[in-house]
Amino acid sequence: MSRISLIDIQQNPQHASQPTLAEITGAFGGAPNMFRAVAHSPATLRSLWGSFAALGQGSLPAKLTEQLAVAVAQRNGCEYCLAAHTALGRKAGATAAEMSHAQLGGSDDPATAAALAFALAVVDKRGRVGDEDIAALKAAGFSDEQLVELLGHVALNLFTNYVNNALNTPLDFPAVAFQRAA
């Protein structure tokens, strides 16, 4: 059960978050529970939605960013983000097997594997990655722009993981089981 109420713009059309929730509803066909929880703070909702919009226009493919999101969600134990980004990853063209493999930071594609390893190093090392982490990412063909963009995605996913874990946001995407490392 959610630790805070979820804003419903149908019941509260004058809420200050209404314009942003309307945009989100247009994009998703409904407002996912995470956004409805965050809507208690119109500023935070605008920031969150703006970050998704900006990074969605970046140079990294959606499939990769969704694989990254499930790896970060798995690492942080975020059930909501694991479910949401697995569904979004499938919509972006990833197979169920690819999304499952990404949960533990794996991929059969060397560039994707390097990006996931880098993202998890950022999470595990609290951003204090080493020269070898950067070199491995660049050796896989990632530019400086893409490196910075990967950091943006990691930061955004950390934020959403923390929001959903702290607020116990109820799932509105199909549940996905956490993976156990072999």
N, C-alpha and C positions, 0 to 999 in steps of 0.2 A: 504494500500500500504506500502510495506517495506520502512523503512527509509534509508536503504543502499541497494546496488545491491547484487544480489545473484551470487556467483561464479559458473560458468559453466565450468567444466573441458573439455568438448567437444570443447568449443570455445577458451579455454585458457589452453591447455594441459601442458604448461611449468610452470603453477602457482605452487608456493612452497607447496601449500596444496594438490596438485594432488595425491600424494601417499596415504594420509589419506582419501581423498574423494573417491579414488578407493576402499579402504577397506570398507568404509561405503556403497558404491554402491553395493559391493559384498554381504554385510550382509542384505541390505534392498531391493535389486533389483533396486535401484535408490538412489540418495542422497536427503534425506528430506531437506526441505527449511531451517530449523534451522541450520543444518550443513553447508549448502551453505552460509548462512549469516556469521556464525562464521569463515568460511574458509578465511576471510580477514586476520585473524591472524593465521598463521600456528601453532604457539606455543599454542594458545588457543584451536584450533581444536584438536591438538594432546592430550592436557590435557583432554578435554571433552570426546573424543572418548576413551581414555585410562581409564578414570573413569568409563564410561559405561561398558567397557570390564572387568575391574577388579571387579566391584560390581556384574556384571552378573555371575561371577564365585564364588560368595560368598555362604553363607549357607542359605540365605533366598530364598524361592520359588519365581519365577517370578510373579506368580499371586498376591502374597502379595505386592511385590515391585511396581507393576503397580497400585494396589489399593491405596497404599501410595502416589504414584505420582499424582493420580487424586485428592486425598484429599488436597495435598499441592497446586496443581494447582487451585483448587476451592478456597482455602483460599487466594491465591495471585491474583486471577482474571486473570489467564493466559489461554486464549482461546486456544492458540497453544498446550500447554502441556496437557490441558484437552482433546482435540481432539486426539492427538497422543497417549497418554497413555491409553485412553479408547479403542482405536483400538488395541494397544499392549496387554492390559489386556484381551480382548476378545480372541486374538491369544494365550494367555497363559492359557486359560481355564475358565476365569471368565464369568459369564452370564451378560447380559445387566443390569439386576436388581442388581447384585452384584456390578458392576461398578458404577451404579447410587447411590446406598446406600453408597458406599465408598466416594463419593464426599463430603458428609457431615460428614465423619469420622465414618460411621456406618458399621456394619457387623453382620450377624447372628452367625458367628463363634467367640467365645469368645477370642481366641488368636489373630485373625485378628483385632477384635474390640480394644483390648488392644494396639496392635501395632499402629493402626491408631490414637488412643487417645494420645499415647505417641508422635507420629510424630507431631500432631497438637499442643500439648503442647510445643514442642520444637520451632515450628514456632511462636506461640503466645507469648511465654515467651522469645523469642530471645535467646534460648539455656539455659536460666536460670531456668531449671526445678528443682523441689524439690525432696526431698527424697521419697515423696509419689508417684511421677511420676515413679521413678525408681523401687520402690517396687511393684507397680501395674504391670509393665511390667514383672518383674521377677516372680511375682505370677502367671502370665499367661504362664510361662514356658520358657521365653526367657533367653538365656545364656548371659554372658558378651560379648562374641564374637558377638552375634546377636544384642545386644544393640548398640555396637559400629558400626556395619554394618548398623543398622537403621539410626544412626546419619549420616553416609556417604551418604545414600540415600536421607535423608532430605536435606543435604547440596548440593548435586548434583541437586536435583529438584529445590531448591531455585535459584541456579545459572541459570539453564535453564529457569525458570520462569522469572527471571530478564532480561536475554538476549532477550527472545521473547517479553516481554512487552516493553522493551526499544526500540527494533528494529522494532516492529510491524511486526513480521515475518508473511507472508501470509500463510494461512492454505493450507496444501496439504494432510490432513486427513479429514474424514467426521466431520463436526462441531457437537459439543455436547453442549446442553444448560446447563447453570449454574443452580444449585439447589438453592432454597430458604429454609432457615431453617423454620421449622413449628412453 
